[in-house]
Every structure is written in structure tokens, then in C-alpha cells.
Amino acid sequence: VKKLDNVYLTADAAKAAPEGSSPIILSQVVKPVAGQIKEGAKEAALAFTGKEEYKFGDISKEAATRAKAAVATLLGQEEYQFGDVTKAAVNKAMDKIADFTGKEEYKFGDITKTLLRKTLDYLEKDD
């Protein structure tokens, strides 16, 4: 296509083309390409979900299943439950607090007291 004067969206629109011209009808050009894209997308969806037939929502469900499995693996669990990531983060933070304070169980003020104690110890060594 060198010029767009001869390109029409539909066959009805192409009826207005000048006599003797060879109009290009986009709907006819795009139709086979759209069919190939649709078929390719269908095949990709079936391959991703492992199903023989696609139903609306299958891709989202499979993505959620895979994400949960990945998180469970990351956390060293068999299965992911809502809140597991938060629990793991809290446990990790509490472990670090225990390392810092030297106490098994955290009580309000432990971090401040430990920080002050370590600061005073450091300052006393400086003298």
C-alpha cells in the first residue's frame, strides 16, 4: 500500500472507491490475522493451564495457584495460607530483635534499653 486513499474499513465503504481502482478492504485483510492471533492465544492459554478446554478465569486461577506455590516454597511450607508472608516477616524481625537485645522474649522498651546500654558501654570504652 503506497497511498491510503484506496484503503477502506469495510466492503460497504469500498463501494465509494473510484471506478477502476482496486480498493483494499481492511476488514478482509485483518480477519485472517485476527483468527491466527485468537488461535495462538487459545493454545497458549491451554498450555499455561494444562486444560483441554478454556473457561473464563482459568488463566487467573492458574496464575494464583502458581504464585501461592512459589511463596510456599520460598517460606519452606507445603502450602500457602493467607497471612503466611506477614507471619514470616514478623518472625524474622523478632529473631533480629532477640539477637540485638539478647532476650528470648521481647517486652516494650527492650530495644531502647539495649541501645542505651550498648551506647554507654561504647562511651565508657572510649574513656
C-alpha positions as a Python dict, from the first residue, in 0.01 Angstrom:
ca = {
    (1, 'V'): (0, 0, 0),
    (2, 'K'): (163, 318, -118),
    (3, 'K'): (-128, 551, -54),
    (4, 'L'): (-410, 536, 195),
    (5, 'D'): (-665, 684, -50),
    (6, 'N'): (-753, 334, -160),
    (7, 'V'): (-792, 172, 184),
    (8, 'Y'): (-1139, 123, 333),
    (9, 'L'): (-1253, -29, 661),
    (10, 'T'): (-1546, -229, 521),
    (11, 'A'): (-1679, -357, 189),
    (12, 'D'): (-1967, -108, 215),
    (13, 'A'): (-1722, 179, 247),
    (14, 'A'): (-1522, 45, -50),
    (15, 'K'): (-1826, 92, -274),
    (16, 'A'): (-1737, 461, -273),
    (17, 'A'): (-1397, 387, -428),
    (18, 'P'): (-1329, 545, -767),
    (19, 'E'): (-1427, 326, -1058),
    (20, 'G'): (-1144, 115, -1194),
    (21, 'S'): (-947, 128, -868),
    (22, 'S'): (-861, -177, -662),
    (23, 'P'): (-977, -88, -310),
    (24, 'I'): (-815, -257, -13),
    (25, 'I'): (-1070, -360, 248),
    (26, 'L'): (-907, -370, 591),
    (27, 'S'): (-1169, -595, 748),
    (28, 'Q'): (-1081, -863, 491),
    (29, 'V'): (-707, -817, 539),
    (30, 'V'): (-723, -826, 919),
    (31, 'K'): (-971, -1114, 953),
    (32, 'P'): (-722, -1400, 892),
    (33, 'V'): (-460, -1234, 1114),
    (34, 'A'): (-713, -1190, 1394),
    (35, 'G'): (-810, -1556, 1360),
    (36, 'Q'): (-446, -1662, 1390),
    (37, 'I'): (-397, -1441, 1695),
    (38, 'K'): (-710, -1583, 1857),
    (39, 'E'): (-598, -1941, 1789),
    (40, 'G'): (-248, -1869, 1921),
    (41, 'A'): (-388, -1713, 2237),
    (42, 'K'): (-617, -2012, 2290),
    (43, 'E'): (-326, -2256, 2252),
    (44, 'A'): (-114, -2051, 2491),
    (45, 'A'): (-394, -2043, 2750),
    (46, 'L'): (-444, -2420, 2728),
    (47, 'A'): (-69, -2482, 2758),
    (48, 'F'): (-45, -2249, 3059),
    (49, 'T'): (-344, -2400, 3242),
    (50, 'G'): (-283, -2760, 3135),
    (51, 'K'): (-650, -2796, 3047),
    (52, 'E'): (-810, -2927, 2730),
    (53, 'E'): (-1077, -2657, 2725),
    (54, 'Y'): (-1055, -2292, 2831),
    (55, 'K'): (-1311, -2131, 3059),
    (56, 'F'): (-1313, -1765, 3157),
    (57, 'G'): (-1093, -1713, 3462),
    (58, 'D'): (-874, -2021, 3410),
    (59, 'I'): (-560, -1813, 3349),
    (60, 'S'): (-613, -1606, 3666),
    (61, 'K'): (-677, -1919, 3873),
    (62, 'E'): (-365, -2090, 3740),
    (63, 'A'): (-153, -1778, 3798),
    (64, 'A'): (-281, -1758, 4158),
    (65, 'T'): (-208, -2127, 4214),
    (66, 'R'): (147, -2088, 4082),
    (67, 'A'): (208, -1774, 4288),
    (68, 'K'): (88, -1948, 4607),
    (69, 'A'): (311, -2246, 4535),
    (70, 'A'): (611, -2018, 4478),
    (71, 'V'): (550, -1832, 4805),
    (72, 'A'): (505, -2160, 4994),
    (73, 'T'): (834, -2287, 4852),
    (74, 'L'): (1006, -1961, 4945),
    (75, 'L'): (874, -1992, 5301),
    (76, 'G'): (961, -2364, 5321),
    (77, 'Q'): (599, -2472, 5356),
    (78, 'E'): (388, -2725, 5169),
    (79, 'E'): (101, -2484, 5111),
    (80, 'Y'): (45, -2107, 5128),
    (81, 'Q'): (-217, -1967, 5363),
    (82, 'F'): (-324, -1603, 5370),
    (83, 'G'): (-100, -1416, 5614),
    (84, 'D'): (198, -1652, 5587),
    (85, 'V'): (423, -1384, 5438),
    (86, 'T'): (335, -1142, 5719),
    (87, 'K'): (394, -1408, 5983),
    (88, 'A'): (731, -1495, 5832),
    (89, 'A'): (831, -1127, 5822),
    (90, 'V'): (725, -1074, 6184),
    (91, 'N'): (912, -1387, 6297),
    (92, 'K'): (1224, -1274, 6113),
    (93, 'A'): (1201, -928, 6271),
    (94, 'M'): (1151, -1079, 6616),
    (95, 'D'): (1455, -1302, 6565),
    (96, 'K'): (1665, -995, 6480),
    (97, 'I'): (1530, -811, 6786),
    (98, 'A'): (1618, -1112, 7004),
    (99, 'D'): (1969, -1115, 6855),
    (100, 'F'): (2007, -742, 6923),
    (101, 'T'): (1866, -742, 7278),
    (102, 'G'): (1994, -1085, 7381),
    (103, 'K'): (1649, -1170, 7518),
    (104, 'E'): (1425, -1459, 7413),
    (105, 'E'): (1100, -1264, 7452),
    (106, 'Y'): (1051, -902, 7357),
    (107, 'K'): (900, -659, 7604),
    (108, 'F'): (816, -297, 7534),
    (109, 'G'): (1127, -86, 7587),
    (110, 'D'): (1380, -365, 7533),
    (111, 'I'): (1521, -210, 7216),
    (112, 'T'): (1562, 132, 7377),
    (113, 'K'): (1722, -14, 7690),
    (114, 'T'): (1961, -227, 7484),
    (115, 'L'): (2052, 67, 7264),
    (116, 'L'): (2122, 287, 7567),
    (117, 'R'): (2322, 12, 7737),
    (118, 'K'): (2533, -52, 7426),
    (119, 'T'): (2587, 320, 7375),
    (120, 'L'): (2701, 367, 7736),
    (121, 'D'): (2928, 62, 7708),
    (122, 'Y'): (3082, 209, 7394),
    (123, 'L'): (3130, 551, 7552),
    (124, 'E'): (3287, 401, 7865),
    (125, 'K'): (3540, 213, 7650),
    (126, 'D'): (3635, 544, 7489),
    (127, 'D'): (3743, 693, 7822),
}
